[in-house]
């Protein structure tokens, strides 16, 4: 049974869902049926709203189980095979009361059984099925093939048969799940149903028409896709710009604990250039300027959003000086006038919280598995032709851009833009999402008539501050970076050039103020006369510092610090004293090293002498040699004791000098701005 609820309204969003409204008539306790894809059931169960608008009520909403077909059929009390379905069915419902129509008469009774009996037809015998009924107290047999109608009178049998047939029917659309709305009430009533489903994101594309002496014209189209199994016939269509929160929550399937899926991040291809939005800029200049500066003007726009707007009248022509580079061609206006007549847009727009709605003012029809282009905007806007140079985008040339100010009064969703100038295709761009009065650069082509070159150099500036504390001298200075941007305008018209320079945390110094500032760039504005060159010098600086540990200084470093004015004479004298004490330390260290070397040599000699004594044999001459060796060993032992006392004294002296040096260094404190 087809659903009486037809789609009346569709609202598409930019985050992958669609809102659908259905309306239709139901009578009495009629049940309305809707079919959905299995993957949509979670969204339907999460968002469905059902209203009886004429005093009735909705008693329940039921939907197909998630059990497999085989399991559902196994739970049914009736089995109907592929062949011999009627005889097999009647054989399973013995005892069921039925009403049979035989010829012109009706007979009521209970089914006793079904059997096959031979019947003579001419010279042959044919086996035919016969149904036996208990009618009152009598058994009567009827040829099944002669029965005109057989009605089941038992409600339980009839419901089992309906369940079995509905379950089998659902198997023909394996991806479809039926949702049944059970209503209660009297008479004919209107039923309202709304829900949210996963839907293709509606897309936007734009065309910008540039005409000499007139404000540029923006035409926008929305692309909608009907991927459902039902036609949208004369529906009310709305398109929502914005990103409300939406998510998928499994309400339909049995719930299991699932592990997260981690995907490999893929690289994307080269994308069109989308310049950053400026959040800080110099005082704005009107974009409707005289023709000799390379701009094109804008007609006065309405500042409020009109509920309905026809195609705008042509803006008055603007005079330009000889040779002025106004955007546009011959001014024939043929394409512009044709666009205004053929795509007059009366889109209804309104703010919905932080969202923006485009409402198409006429019914829309989109058949299943088809898409449609719907015009949503056709308005002039304020803008001018400029050049935008970003070294990382293209090193040798700037990009031709439209400095686009959204004076349409609408929120414009991001999408591709095709630019036409003098009825000729001149390039493409990507338009970022724009709120009313937002300003963006829209680059659409490489400007080959303007050549760019960049030179860079770095240096360290003079020290401007010195600090001495806790034995460390820190001097501060500036790292300086100078970037020279040379632009050569080879065209015969003046041009407005914006140079984007990266912001890396350095500050500008002795440089003209940027016209605009974005998150990642400064934008400097330059006026280029025909056939001339222009040089922009951007100087940046950032703080740097160097550290010197005073414990390792010599007299030459002290003299250098004093000559460079890092320190004053008082600190210099203290450092000289420190150097003198360090020289005493060095002398003591040398004495310690000398004594240690002497002691080491004595140990080696004693080892040699003891080895010689052990090798001597008894005898008068050998005893004399042993005595001489022993005398020498005694003398060496006396020297070793003397060396030990001297080393102990020298170590104490070195420790004292080191402590005095540390105390002197730690006590020094000095700071000066140079």
C-alpha positions as CSV (number, residue, x, y, z in Angstrom):
1,X,0.0,0.0,0.0
2,X,1.6,3.3,-1.0
3,X,2.1,5.9,1.8
4,X,-0.4,8.7,1.9
5,X,2.3,10.9,3.3
6,X,4.1,12.8,0.5
7,X,7.2,15.0,0.8
8,X,6.1,18.6,1.1
9,X,9.3,20.4,2.4
10,X,13.0,19.7,2.2
11,X,15.7,21.6,4.0
12,X,19.3,20.8,3.1
13,X,22.3,21.6,5.3
14,X,26.1,21.9,4.7
15,X,27.1,19.2,7.2
16,X,25.6,16.2,5.6
17,X,21.9,16.0,6.7
18,X,18.6,16.9,5.3
19,X,15.3,17.8,7.1
20,X,12.2,16.4,5.5
21,X,8.5,17.1,6.2
22,X,5.6,14.9,5.0
23,X,1.9,15.6,5.1
24,X,-1.1,13.4,4.2
25,X,-4.6,12.3,5.1
26,X,-5.5,9.3,7.3
27,X,-9.0,8.0,8.1
28,X,-10.1,6.5,11.4
29,X,-7.4,4.2,12.8
30,X,-5.6,3.9,9.5
31,X,-1.9,3.0,9.6
32,X,0.5,5.0,7.5
33,X,3.6,3.3,6.2
34,X,7.0,4.8,5.3
35,X,10.0,2.9,3.9
36,X,13.6,3.9,4.7
37,X,17.0,2.5,3.9
38,X,18.5,0.5,6.7
39,X,21.4,2.9,7.1
40,X,18.9,5.8,7.7
41,X,17.0,4.2,10.6
42,X,19.3,5.6,13.3
43,X,18.7,9.2,12.1
44,X,14.9,8.5,11.7
45,X,14.6,7.1,15.2
46,X,16.6,9.9,16.6
47,X,14.7,12.8,15.0
48,X,11.2,11.7,13.9
49,X,8.3,13.9,15.0
50,X,4.7,12.8,14.3
51,X,1.6,15.0,14.8
52,X,-2.1,14.5,14.2
53,X,-3.2,18.0,13.2
54,X,-7.0,17.4,13.5
55,X,-7.6,16.1,17.0
56,X,-6.6,12.5,16.6
57,X,-3.7,10.7,18.2
58,X,-0.7,8.6,17.3
59,X,-0.8,5.5,19.4
60,X,2.6,4.0,18.3
61,X,5.3,3.9,15.7
62,X,6.5,0.4,14.8
63,X,9.4,-0.6,12.6
64,X,10.9,-3.7,11.1
65,X,13.1,-5.9,13.3
66,X,16.8,-6.3,12.8
67,X,16.5,-10.1,12.7
68,X,17.5,-11.9,9.5
69,X,14.7,-13.0,7.2
70,X,15.3,-16.7,7.9
71,X,14.9,-16.2,11.6
72,X,11.7,-14.2,11.2
73,X,10.2,-16.8,9.0
74,X,11.1,-19.5,11.4
75,X,9.1,-17.8,14.1
76,X,5.9,-17.8,11.9
77,X,3.4,-20.6,12.5
78,X,2.6,-20.9,8.8
79,X,5.0,-22.1,6.0
80,X,4.2,-21.6,2.4
81,X,6.5,-23.3,-0.1
82,X,7.4,-22.0,-3.5
83,X,5.2,-24.6,-5.3
84,X,1.8,-25.9,-4.3
85,X,1.2,-22.9,-2.1
86,X,-2.6,-23.1,-1.8
87,X,-2.8,-26.8,-1.0
88,X,0.2,-26.5,1.4
89,X,-1.5,-23.6,3.2
90,X,-4.8,-25.3,3.6
91,X,-3.1,-28.4,4.9
92,X,-1.5,-26.4,7.7
93,X,-4.7,-24.8,9.0
94,X,-6.9,-27.7,10.0
95,X,-9.7,-26.6,12.2
96,X,-9.7,-23.0,11.0
97,X,-13.1,-21.7,10.2
98,X,-13.6,-20.4,6.7
99,X,-16.3,-19.1,4.4
100,X,-16.2,-20.6,0.9
101,X,-18.1,-19.4,-2.1
102,X,-19.1,-22.2,-4.5
103,X,-20.9,-21.2,-7.5
104,X,-23.5,-18.6,-6.2
105,X,-23.8,-20.0,-2.7
106,X,-21.7,-19.5,0.4
107,X,-20.7,-22.2,2.9
108,X,-19.2,-21.8,6.4
109,X,-17.3,-24.5,8.2
110,X,-14.1,-25.7,9.7
111,X,-11.3,-27.2,7.6
112,X,-11.1,-31.0,8.2
113,X,-8.3,-31.7,5.6
114,X,-7.2,-31.7,2.1
115,X,-6.8,-34.7,-0.1
116,X,-6.2,-35.6,-3.8
117,X,-8.9,-37.6,-5.6
118,X,-9.0,-38.9,-9.2
119,X,-11.5,-37.3,-11.4
120,X,-12.5,-38.8,-14.8
121,X,-12.2,-36.3,-17.7
122,X,-13.1,-37.9,-20.9
123,X,-11.1,-41.0,-21.4
124,X,-8.4,-39.9,-18.8
125,X,-8.3,-39.8,-15.1
126,X,-7.0,-36.5,-13.5
127,X,-6.0,-36.1,-9.8
128,X,-7.5,-32.9,-8.3
129,X,-7.4,-31.5,-4.8
130,X,-10.6,-31.6,-2.7
131,X,-11.2,-29.6,0.5
132,X,-13.3,-31.2,3.3
133,X,-15.2,-28.9,5.6
134,X,-17.2,-29.7,8.7
135,X,-20.5,-27.8,8.1
136,X,-22.7,-28.1,11.1
137,X,-22.7,-31.8,11.8
138,X,-22.0,-32.8,8.2
139,X,-18.8,-33.3,6.2
140,X,-18.8,-31.8,2.8
141,X,-16.1,-32.1,0.2
142,X,-15.5,-29.4,-2.5
143,X,-13.2,-29.3,-5.5
144,X,-10.6,-26.6,-4.6
145,X,-10.4,-25.5,-8.3
146,X,-14.1,-24.7,-8.2
147,X,-14.0,-22.4,-5.2
148,X,-14.5,-18.8,-6.2
149,X,-13.4,-17.4,-2.8
150,X,-12.1,-18.7,0.5
151,X,-12.2,-16.3,3.5
152,X,-10.5,-17.1,6.8
153,X,-12.9,-16.3,9.7
154,X,-10.3,-16.9,12.5
155,X,-8.5,-13.6,13.4
156,X,-5.4,-15.5,14.6
157,X,-5.0,-17.4,11.4
158,X,-5.5,-14.3,9.3
159,X,-2.9,-12.3,11.2
160,X,-0.4,-15.1,10.9
161,X,-0.9,-15.2,7.2
162,X,-0.6,-11.4,6.9
163,X,2.6,-11.4,9.0
164,X,4.1,-14.2,6.8
165,X,3.3,-12.4,3.6
166,X,4.5,-9.0,4.8
167,X,7.8,-10.6,6.0
168,X,8.4,-12.3,2.6
169,X,7.5,-9.0,0.9
170,X,10.1,-7.1,2.8
171,X,12.8,-9.5,1.5
172,X,12.4,-8.1,-2.0
173,X,13.9,-4.8,-0.8
174,X,16.7,-6.1,1.4
175,X,18.0,-2.6,2.2
176,X,14.5,-1.2,3.0
177,X,12.9,-1.1,6.4
178,X,9.3,-0.3,6.9
179,X,8.1,2.1,9.6
180,X,4.4,2.0,10.5
181,X,2.5,4.9,12.1
182,X,-0.5,3.7,14.0
183,X,-3.2,6.4,14.4
184,X,-6.4,6.6,16.3
185,X,-9.3,9.0,15.8
186,X,-12.5,9.6,13.8
187,X,-12.9,10.8,10.3
188,X,-10.4,12.2,7.9
189,X,-7.4,13.9,9.5
190,X,-4.1,15.5,8.4
191,X,-1.0,13.8,9.6
192,X,2.4,15.6,9.9
193,X,5.7,13.7,10.0
194,X,9.2,15.2,10.0
195,X,12.7,13.7,10.4
196,X,16.4,14.1,9.6
197,X,18.3,11.9,7.2
198,X,21.8,11.7,5.9
199,X,21.8,13.7,2.7
200,X,24.4,15.0,0.2
201,X,25.8,18.4,1.1
202,X,24.3,21.1,-1.1
203,X,27.0,22.8,-3.1
204,X,27.4,26.3,-4.4
205,X,29.1,27.7,-7.5
206,X,29.3,31.4,-8.6
207,X,29.8,33.4,-11.7
208,X,31.2,37.0,-11.5
209,X,30.6,39.2,-14.5
210,X,32.9,42.2,-14.9
211,X,31.7,45.1,-17.0
212,X,33.4,48.4,-17.7
213,X,31.8,51.2,-15.8
214,X,29.5,49.0,-13.8
215,X,29.7,47.3,-10.5
216,X,30.6,43.6,-10.8
217,X,27.7,41.2,-10.8
218,X,27.5,38.0,-8.7
219,X,25.4,35.1,-9.8
220,X,25.1,32.1,-7.4
221,X,23.7,28.6,-8.0
222,X,23.0,25.9,-5.5
223,X,23.4,22.2,-6.5
224,X,21.1,19.8,-4.8
225,X,21.0,16.0,-5.1
226,X,18.1,13.7,-4.6
227,X,19.7,10.3,-3.8
228,X,16.5,8.9,-2.2
229,X,14.0,6.4,-3.6
230,X,11.2,8.9,-4.0
231,X,10.7,11.9,-6.3
232,X,10.5,15.4,-4.8
233,X,7.5,16.8,-6.6
234,X,6.7,20.5,-6.0
235,X,8.4,20.6,-2.7
236,X,9.3,23.7,-0.7
237,X,13.1,23.8,-0.8
238,X,15.3,25.6,1.7
239,X,19.1,25.7,1.9
240,X,20.9,26.4,5.2
241,X,24.4,27.9,5.3
242,X,26.2,27.1,8.6
243,X,27.3,24.1,10.6
244,X,24.8,23.0,13.3
245,X,25.9,20.1,15.5
246,X,24.8,16.7,14.1
247,X,26.0,13.2,14.7
248,X,25.1,9.5,14.2
249,X,23.9,7.5,17.2
250,X,23.1,3.9,16.7
251,X,19.6,3.3,18.0
252,X,18.5,0.6,15.6
253,X,21.1,-2.1,15.8
254,X,22.1,-4.2,18.8
255,X,24.9,-2.5,20.6
256,X,28.4,-3.9,20.8
257,X,31.7,-2.4,22.1
258,X,33.6,-1.2,19.0
259,X,37.2,-0.3,18.7
260,X,38.1,3.0,17.0
261,X,39.1,3.0,13.4
262,X,42.3,4.9,12.6
263,X,42.8,5.9,9.0
264,X,45.9,6.9,7.1
265,X,45.9,10.6,6.4
266,X,46.0,11.2,2.7
267,X,47.6,14.1,0.9
268,X,45.4,16.3,-1.3
269,X,46.2,17.8,-4.7
270,X,47.1,21.3,-5.4
271,X,44.2,23.5,-4.4
272,X,43.2,27.0,-5.6
273,X,44.6,29.9,-3.6
274,X,42.3,31.3,-0.8
275,X,44.0,34.4,0.7
276,X,43.6,34.9,4.4
277,X,41.0,37.2,5.9
278,X,42.3,40.5,7.2
279,X,41.4,41.4,10.8
280,X,43.3,44.6,11.1
281,X,43.6,47.2,8.3
282,X,44.4,50.8,7.6
283,X,41.5,53.2,7.2
284,X,39.4,51.8,4.4
285,X,39.3,53.5,1.0
286,X,36.1,53.4,-1.0
287,X,36.2,50.8,-3.7
288,X,34.2,52.9,-6.1
289,X,37.1,55.1,-7.3
290,X,37.8,57.1,-10.4
291,X,38.6,55.1,-13.5
292,X,42.2,56.1,-13.6
293,X,43.3,54.0,-10.7
294,X,42.4,50.6,-12.2
295,X,39.3,50.0,-10.1
296,X,35.7,49.4,-11.0
297,X,32.9,51.0,-9.0
298,X,29.8,49.8,-7.2
299,X,26.2,51.1,-7.3
300,X,24.5,51.9,-4.0
301,X,23.3,48.7,-2.3
302,X,20.5,48.1,0.1
303,X,22.0,47.4,3.5
304,X,19.1,45.2,4.7
305,X,18.1,41.8,3.5
306,X,15.0,42.1,1.3
307,X,12.4,39.3,1.5
308,X,12.3,39.2,-2.3
309,X,14.4,40.8,-4.8
310,X,14.2,40.9,-8.6
311,X,17.2,41.3,-10.8
312,X,18.9,44.6,-10.1
313,X,18.7,47.4,-12.7
314,X,22.0,48.3,-14.5
315,X,24.2,50.6,-12.6
316,X,24.9,54.0,-14.3
317,X,27.9,54.0,-16.6
318,X,31.0,55.6,-15.1
319,X,33.4,57.9,-17.1
320,X,37.0,57.0,-17.1
321,X,40.1,58.9,-18.1
322,X,42.0,58.0,-21.2
323,X,44.0,54.8,-20.7
324,X,42.3,54.0,-17.4
325,X,42.3,50.3,-16.7
326,X,38.6,49.8,-15.7
327,X,37.6,46.2,-15.5
328,X,35.3,45.3,-18.4
329,X,35.4,45.3,-22.1
330,X,33.5,47.1,-24.7
331,X,30.5,47.7,-22.5
332,X,28.1,46.1,-24.9
333,X,26.3,44.6,-21.9
334,X,24.7,41.7,-23.9
335,X,25.7,38.9,-21.5
336,X,24.8,41.0,-18.4
337,X,21.4,42.0,-19.6
338,X,20.7,38.4,-20.7
339,X,21.7,37.1,-17.2
340,X,19.5,39.6,-15.5
341,X,16.5,38.7,-17.6
342,X,16.9,34.9,-17.7
343,X,17.9,34.2,-14.0
344,X,15.9,36.7,-12.1
345,X,16.2,35.4,-8.5
346,X,13.6,36.1,-5.8
347,X,15.2,33.9,-3.1
348,X,13.8,34.4,0.4
349,X,16.6,34.8,2.9
350,X,16.6,35.1,6.7
351,X,18.9,34.6,9.7
352,X,18.2,31.5,11.8
353,X,20.3,32.0,14.9
354,X,23.9,31.7,13.6
355,X,22.7,30.0,10.4
356,X,21.5,31.6,7.2
357,X,18.6,30.3,5.1
358,X,18.0,30.5,1.4
359,X,14.4,29.7,0.6
360,X,13.4,29.1,-3.0
361,X,10.2,31.0,-3.7
362,X,8.7,28.5,-6.0
363,X,8.0,24.7,-5.9
364,X,10.9,22.6,-6.9
365,X,10.8,19.1,-8.5
366,X,13.8,16.8,-8.4
367,X,13.3,13.2,-9.4
368,X,14.9,10.3,-7.7
369,X,18.6,9.8,-8.4
370,X,18.7,13.2,-10.1
371,X,20.3,16.6,-9.3
372,X,19.3,20.1,-9.9
373,X,20.8,23.6,-10.2
374,X,18.8,26.2,-8.3
375,X,19.6,30.0,-8.5
376,X,20.0,31.6,-5.1
377,X,21.7,34.9,-5.7
378,X,21.9,37.5,-8.5
379,X,23.2,40.8,-7.1
380,X,25.9,43.4,-7.7
381,X,28.6,43.8,-5.1
382,X,31.3,46.3,-4.2
383,X,34.7,45.4,-5.5
384,X,37.7,46.3,-7.6
385,X,40.5,44.7,-9.6
386,X,43.8,44.5,-7.7
387,X,47.0,42.5,-7.7
388,X,48.1,40.2,-4.8
389,X,51.7,39.1,-4.5
390,X,52.7,36.2,-2.3
391,X,56.2,34.9,-2.8
392,X,55.4,31.3,-1.7
393,X,52.5,31.2,-4.2
394,X,54.3,32.4,-7.2
395,X,57.8,34.0,-7.0
396,X,57.9,36.0,-10.3
397,X,54.4,37.3,-10.7
398,X,51.4,38.5,-8.6
399,X,47.9,37.2,-9.0
400,X,45.0,39.1,-10.5
401,X,42.3,39.4,-7.9
402,X,39.0,40.9,-7.2
403,X,38.9,42.7,-3.8
404,X,35.5,41.4,-3.0
405,X,33.3,43.1,-0.4
406,X,30.2,41.2,0.4
407,X,27.6,44.0,0.0
408,X,24.9,41.6,-1.2
409,X,23.4,41.4,2.3
410,X,23.6,37.6,2.2
411,X,25.8,35.0,3.7
412,X,27.7,33.5,0.8
413,X,28.7,29.9,1.2
414,X,32.2,28.9,-0.1
415,X,32.4,27.5,-3.6
416,X,34.1,27.8,-7.0
417,X,33.8,31.0,-9.0
418,X,34.1,31.5,-12.7
419,X,35.0,35.0,-13.7
420,X,34.0,36.5,-17.0
421,X,35.3,39.8,-18.3
422,X,34.1,41.5,-21.5
423,X,32.0,38.4,-22.2
424,X,35.2,36.3,-22.1
425,X,36.3,33.7,-19.6
426,X,39.3,35.0,-17.7
427,X,39.8,32.6,-14.8
428,X,38.5,30.7,-11.8
429,X,38.8,31.0,-8.1
430,X,37.5,29.6,-4.8
431,X,35.3,31.9,-2.8
432,X,35.5,31.5,1.0
433,X,32.4,31.6,3.2
434,X,31.5,35.3,3.5
435,X,29.2,37.0,6.0
436,X,27.7,40.4,5.1
437,X,30.4,43.1,4.7
438,X,33.3,40.6,4.9
439,X,36.1,41.5,2.5
440,X,38.2,38.9,0.7
441,X,40.7,38.7,-2.1
442,X,39.6,36.4,-4.9
443,X,42.6,35.5,-7.1
444,X,41.7,34.1,-10.5
445,X,44.7,34.5,-12.8
446,X,48.4,35.1,-13.0
447,X,49.3,38.7,-13.9
448,X,52.1,38.3,-16.4
449,X,52.3,42.1,-17.1
450,X,53.8,42.6,-13.6
451,X,57.2,41.1,-12.8
452,X,58.4,40.7,-9.2
453,X,61.8,40.1,-7.6
454,X,62.9,39.7,-4.0
455,X,66.2,40.3,-2.2
456,X,66.9,39.5,1.4
457,X,69.8,40.1,3.8
458,X,70.3,39.6,7.5
459,X,72.7,41.2,10.0
460,X,73.0,41.7,13.8
461,X,72.6,45.2,15.1
462,X,74.6,46.8,17.9
463,X,74.2,45.8,21.5
464,X,71.7,47.9,23.3
465,X,71.7,46.4,26.8
466,X,74.2,44.6,29.0
467,X,73.4,42.8,32.2
468,X,75.9,41.2,34.7
469,X,74.5,38.9,37.3
470,X,75.5,35.7,39.1
471,X,78.7,35.3,37.2
472,X,77.2,35.7,33.7
473,X,77.3,38.7,31.4
474,X,74.4,38.9,29.0
475,X,74.4,41.3,26.1
476,X,71.2,42.0,24.1
477,X,71.0,43.1,20.5
478,X,68.6,43.0,17.5
479,X,68.7,40.5,14.6
480,X,67.7,42.5,11.6
481,X,66.2,41.2,8.4
482,X,65.7,43.4,5.3
483,X,63.5,42.3,2.4
484,X,63.5,44.3,-0.8
485,X,60.5,43.7,-3.1
486,X,60.8,45.1,-6.6
487,X,57.7,45.4,-8.8
488,X,57.8,46.3,-12.5
489,X,54.5,47.2,-14.1
490,X,54.9,46.5,-17.8
491,X,51.2,47.2,-18.5
492,X,49.9,50.4,-20.0
493,X,47.5,50.9,-17.1
494,X,48.0,51.8,-13.5
495,X,47.6,48.9,-11.0
496,X,47.0,48.5,-7.3
497,X,49.4,45.9,-5.8
498,X,49.2,44.3,-2.4
499,X,52.3,42.5,-1.2
500,X,51.9,39.8,1.4
501,X,54.9,39.4,3.7
502,X,55.0,36.5,6.3
503,X,54.6,37.4,10.0
504,X,57.1,35.3,11.8
505,X,57.1,37.0,15.2
506,X,59.5,39.8,14.2
507,X,58.5,43.4,14.5
508,X,58.5,46.0,11.8
509,X,61.2,48.7,12.0
510,X,61.5,51.8,9.7
511,X,58.9,50.4,7.3
512,X,55.6,51.8,6.0
513,X,52.6,50.6,7.9
514,X,50.8,47.7,6.3
515,X,47.4,48.3,4.8
516,X,46.0,45.1,6.3
517,X,47.1,42.4,8.8
518,X,46.0,38.7,8.7
519,X,46.9,35.8,10.9
520,X,49.9,35.0,8.9
521,X,50.8,38.0,6.7
522,X,51.2,41.7,6.6
523,X,49.7,43.3,3.4
524,X,51.5,46.3,2.0
525,X,49.7,48.4,-0.6
526,X,51.6,49.9,-3.5
527,X,50.4,52.1,-6.4
528,X,52.0,51.2,-9.7
529,X,52.0,53.7,-12.5
530,X,52.1,52.4,-16.1
531,X,55.5,51.3,-17.3
532,X,57.3,52.0,-14.0
533,X,59.0,50.2,-11.2
534,X,58.4,50.3,-7.4
535,X,60.6,49.2,-4.6
536,X,59.2,48.2,-1.2
537,X,61.7,47.7,1.6
538,X,60.5,45.8,4.6
539,X,62.8,45.9,7.7
540,X,62.1,43.5,10.6
541,X,63.9,42.9,13.8
542,X,63.8,40.6,16.8
543,X,65.8,40.4,20.0
544,X,68.9,38.3,20.3
545,X,71.4,37.8,23.1
546,X,74.9,36.4,23.9
547,X,76.2,35.0,27.2
548,X,79.7,35.1,28.6
549,X,80.7,33.2,31.8
550,X,83.1,35.3,33.7
551,X,85.0,32.4,35.3
552,X,86.6,31.7,31.9
553,X,87.6,35.3,30.9
554,X,91.1,36.6,30.2
555,X,92.4,40.1,30.2
556,X,91.7,40.4,26.5
557,X,88.0,39.8,26.9
558,X,87.9,42.2,29.8
559,X,89.5,44.9,27.6
560,X,87.0,44.1,24.8
561,X,84.0,44.4,27.2
562,X,85.3,47.7,28.5
563,X,86.0,49.1,25.1
564,X,82.5,48.0,23.9
565,X,81.0,49.6,27.0
566,X,79.4,46.4,28.1
567,X,80.9,47.1,31.6
568,X,82.2,50.2,33.4
569,X,85.7,50.7,34.9
570,X,84.7,49.5,38.3
571,X,83.5,46.2,37.0
572,X,86.5,46.0,34.7
573,X,88.9,46.4,37.7
574,X,87.0,43.7,39.6
575,X,87.3,41.4,36.6
576,X,91.1,42.1,36.4
577,X,91.4,41.1,40.1
578,X,89.5,37.9,39.2
579,X,91.9,37.2,36.4
580,X,94.9,37.8,38.7
581,X,93.5,35.4,41.2
582,X,92.9,32.8,38.4
583,X,96.5,33.2,37.4
584,X,97.5,32.4,41.0
585,X,95.3,29.4,40.8
586,X,97.0,28.4,37.6
587,X,100.4,28.7,39.3
588,X,99.3,26.6,42.3
589,X,97.8,24.0,39.8
590,X,101.2,23.8,38.0
591,X,103.0,23.3,41.3
592,X,100.6,20.5,42.3
593,X,101.1,18.9,38.9
594,X,104.9,19.1,39.2
595,X,104.9,17.5,42.7
596,X,102.5,14.8,41.6
597,X,104.8,14.0,38.7
598,X,107.8,13.9,41.1
599,X,106.0,11.6,43.5
600,X,105.0,9.3,40.6
601,X,108.7,9.1,39.5
602,X,109.8,8.3,43.1
603,X,107.3,5.5,43.3
604,X,108.7,4.0,40.1
605,X,112.3,4.3,41.4
606,X,111.4,2.6,44.7
607,X,109.7,-0.2,42.8
608,X,112.9,-0.7,40.7
609,X,115.1,-0.6,43.8
610,X,113.0,-3.2,45.7
611,X,113.2,-5.5,42.6
612,X,116.9,-5.2,42.6
613,X,117.2,-6.0,46.3
614,X,115.1,-9.1,45.9
615,X,117.4,-10.3,43.1
616,X,120.7,-10.0,45.0
617,X,122.2,-13.2,46.6
618,X,124.1,-13.4,49.9
619,X,127.7,-12.3,50.0
620,X,129.9,-9.4,51.3
621,X,129.8,-7.4,48.1
622,X,126.1,-7.9,47.7
623,X,125.4,-6.8,51.3
624,X,127.1,-3.5,50.6
625,X,124.9,-3.0,47.5
626,X,121.8,-3.8,49.5
627,X,122.7,-1.3,52.2
628,X,123.3,1.4,49.6
629,X,119.8,0.6,48.1
630,X,118.2,0.8,51.5
631,X,119.9,4.2,52.2
632,X,118.5,5.5,49.0
633,X,115.0,4.2,49.8
634,X,115.1,6.0,53.1
635,X,116.0,9.3,51.4
636,X,113.1,8.8,48.9
637,X,110.7,8.1,51.7
638,X,111.7,11.4,53.4
639,X,111.1,13.2,50.1
640,X,107.7,11.6,49.7
641,X,106.6,12.8,53.1
642,X,107.8,16.3,52.2
643,X,105.9,16.2,48.9
644,X,102.7,15.0,50.7
645,X,102.8,18.0,53.1
646,X,103.5,20.4,50.2
647,X,100.6,19.0,48.2
648,X,98.2,19.3,51.1
649,X,99.2,23.0,51.6
650,X,98.8,23.7,47.8
651,X,95.4,22.0,47.7
652,X,94.2,24.2,50.5
653,X,95.6,27.3,48.7
654,X,93.8,26.3,45.5
655,X,90.6,25.8,47.3
656,X,90.9,29.1,49.0
657,X,91.6,30.9,45.8
658,X,88.7,29.2,44.0
659,X,86.3,30.2,46.8
660,X,87.6,33.8,46.6
661,X,87.2,33.9,42.8
662,X,83.6,32.5,43.1
663,X,82.7,35.0,45.8
664,X,84.1,37.9,43.7
665,X,82.2,36.8,40.6
666,X,78.9,36.2,42.3
667,X,79.1,39.6,44.1
668,X,79.4,41.5,40.7
669,X,76.2,43.1,39.5
670,X,75.8,45.5,36.7
671,X,73.2,46.7,34.1
672,X,73.4,49.4,31.4
673,X,71.4,50.5,28.4
674,X,73.8,51.3,25.5
